[in-house]
């Protein structure tokens, strides 16, 4: 038995689940632990239940651990890929963020199916979905602000992509296809409308679950991400075999990471 802890916002939960699912595909008996959400209330709490996932949730951890005789707690030591984390022995409780497709790239087709939202989308999501499908070529662009700006600790860790980054990314996309329409996503859409002026842009301003905006980003031909796991997943779930994905080369202020996929363009 291996138990993988789930915590954080939706993007981080998806990384942790993807890692856990890849372990299951390697033959391990895997469950996920969501007990942390009893006290963790940030970013909307636990949200994987809105996807078509199938890993079972472990019971109350102290009791459950004693029942299955978990032998070892394993904690991710850095944000870099660690081969030891995919070569476990079994009977471990694993904590980490696992922010690289190196952990689960071989499980892509399964994850594409499981990271489909169950239930009905908001009416506005259906409207934007049709608009994206009817408007080609197009590109999603995500601006992450929120706690990256308001929380001094998070700002020190993550920083914020500046407007110059988005200008370079837009220019790169336009150099490939001049008629591109940009679909702009943000957790601060008012600020983005005011400060990020792009021709031929549609600002995705509506109320929906975060899963729906990830879905809409994945429908676009190409993607410009922020240094955010949220738009990372929008780009990764994009099934276009010829997609261009642009990401900031500096994902964290000072931490090393393998989060940017090898075939993505770093600016």
N, C-alpha and C positions, 0 to 999 in steps of 0.2 A: 504493500500500500504506500502510495505517495500522496500527500496532501499539499496543495499549492494555495498559499494565502492570496486572497483578492482584496485590494484596497486601492483608494485613489479615485480619480475621475474616470469617465467612461473610456477614454483612450488608454489609460494605464490598465484598467480592468480587462480590456481587450488583449493587450500584450500578455498579461498574466494568464488569461484563459488560453490564448494561442499556444503559449509555452506548455501549459498543462495538457492541452489536447495533443500536442506533438509527442509528449511523453507517453500518453495512452496509445498512440499509433505505433510506438516502439515496443509495445507489449506490457507496459506497466499498468497496474490497477491504480487509477488516479481519481481523486475527488478534490473539490475546491472548498476552501474555508472562507465563509463570508461573515464570520462572527465579529470581525473588526467594525462592521457597519452598525453595530449596536451603539457605538460611541462616535464613529466617524461620520459626520453629517455634511461635509463639504461636497461641492460639485454634484449635488443631487442624490448622494448616497449610492446604493447598489443599483446598477442599471442593466446588467447582463441578462436579467430575466425577461427583457423585452426582445431578446434575440432567440433564434431557434437553436439554442445550445443543448447539449445532452449530457455533459458531465454532471454527476450527482454531487450534491452539497453534503459535506461532512456534517455530522451531528455536533453537539456541543463539544468544543475542542478538548478541554481537560479530561472529560470522561471518555471521549472517543479515542484520544491518544493512548489512554491507558488500556483500552480494549484491544486496540490493534498493535500495542506494544511498539509504538514509534521509537526507534533507537536513536535518532539523530535530528537535531535542528540544523538546517542548512540555510545560510544567508548569502545572497549575492554580494560579493565584495566590491564590485565596481560596476559601471555601466558598460564595460567592454564585454564582448562575448567570452564566455568561459566554457570550454568543452567539458569540464567536470560536471556542469549542471545538466548535461544531457546523457551523462554516463553514471547515473546514480545506482545505488545497490538495492533500493527498496526500503520501505519502512522509514521514510523521511518526511519531515515537515519543512517545506521550502518557502522562503520569503525572498522577494526581489521584484524588479520591474521588467527585466528581460526585454529591453527595448532594442531589439534587432531581429530582423527576419531570419537571421542565421539559426535561431532556435526553432523556427517553424516553417521555413520556406517549402519544405517537402510536403507540408500539410495544407498547402494553399487551396487546393480545390475543395477540400472539406470545409475550410474556414470561410471560403466564399459563400458556401451554402448556409453555414451556421450563423454567420453574421448578417443574416437577413432579418429585418424587423418583423416580428409577429404582430398581427392585428392591423387595423386600418390606419393609414397615414392621414395627417391633417389635410383638409381641402387645399390649403395653400401649397402644401408639399406636392400635391398632384398637379397643381397649376404650374409650379416651377419645373417639375419633372417634364411636363409636356413642352415647356418653353426651351429647356435644355436640349431635348431630343429633336426639336424642330429648328434649332439654331446651331448651325455648324459652319465653320469650325468654332469651338468654344474652349474656354479654360476657366477652371475654378481658381479663386484667389482667396486665401484665408488670412485675416488679421486677428491675431490673438493679443488681447489686452487684459481686461479683467484683473485677476490677482497678480499677474505679471507686473502690473502698474501700481495697483493699490497696496500690495503687500511688499514691504521693503525687503523682507527675507527672500521671498520668491523672486523679486526683481534682481537681487544680488546673484541668485542661482541661475535664473533663466535669461534675464535681460529681455529686450524687446526688439524685434526686427524693425529697423528704421525705414523711413519712406524711400530712401535711396535704394535699398534692397529691392523693394517692390518695383521701383522704376526700372532697374536693371532687368528684373525678371520679366516684366511686361515687354520691354524692348526686345528681349531674346525671343519671346513667343511671337511677337509681331514680325521679327526677322524671318521666321519660318512660315508664317501665314498672316498676311496683312489684314485680312478681314475678320480676325478673331473677335468674338464677343466674350467679355469677361463677366463671370458670375461671382460677385463679391460676397463673402461670408465673414461675419465677425461677431464676437460677443459684445462689441461696442459699435454697433452699426451706425449710430448717430455721429460719433467721432470719425469713423471711417468715411462716411459720406462727405463730411466737412473737410477732411484733410487729404484724402486719397482721390484725386481727380483723374479719372481714366476715361478716355473716349470709348464709346461703344461698350459701356458697362451697365450691368443690371445688378442692383443691390438686393440681396436676398434678405428681405426685412419681413419677418413673420414669426408667429409663435408656434413652436412645434417641439417634439422631443429632440434631444441632440442626435439621436440615431438617424433622424430624418435628414438633417443637414449633412451628416457623413454620407448617407445614401445619395443625396443630390450631388455632392462633390464627386462621388465615384462615377456618376453618369457622364461627367464632362470628358471631352476628348483629352485634355491635358490638365495639369494641376500645378499651382504655385502654393506651396505650403508655408505656414509660419513655423517657428521652432516649437511646435505643439504636437503632441501625440494625436490630437483630435483631427487635424488636417492630414497628418501622416497616414491615418487609417483611410481617410477619404481618397487619398492618392493610391494607397496600396490595394484597396478594393476595386479600383478602376480596372476594368477588364480589357480596355483597349490595348491590343498588342503593340501599337505604334505610339503609345502615349509618351509625352514629354513631361517629366516631373522635375520641377525646380524647387530646391530647398536651400535654406541658409547654411553656408558652410560652417558657421559657428553656432551649434545647436544650444550649447550651454556656455555660460560666461567663462568657466575655467575647467569644467570636467571633460574628460575624454569619453567618447561614446562611439558605438558602431551603428547608431540608429539610422543613418542615411544609407539607403540601398545603393549597391554598387553601380546600377545603371541610371541613377538619378543625377541631375546636374546641380552642382554646388555653386552658389553665387555669394 
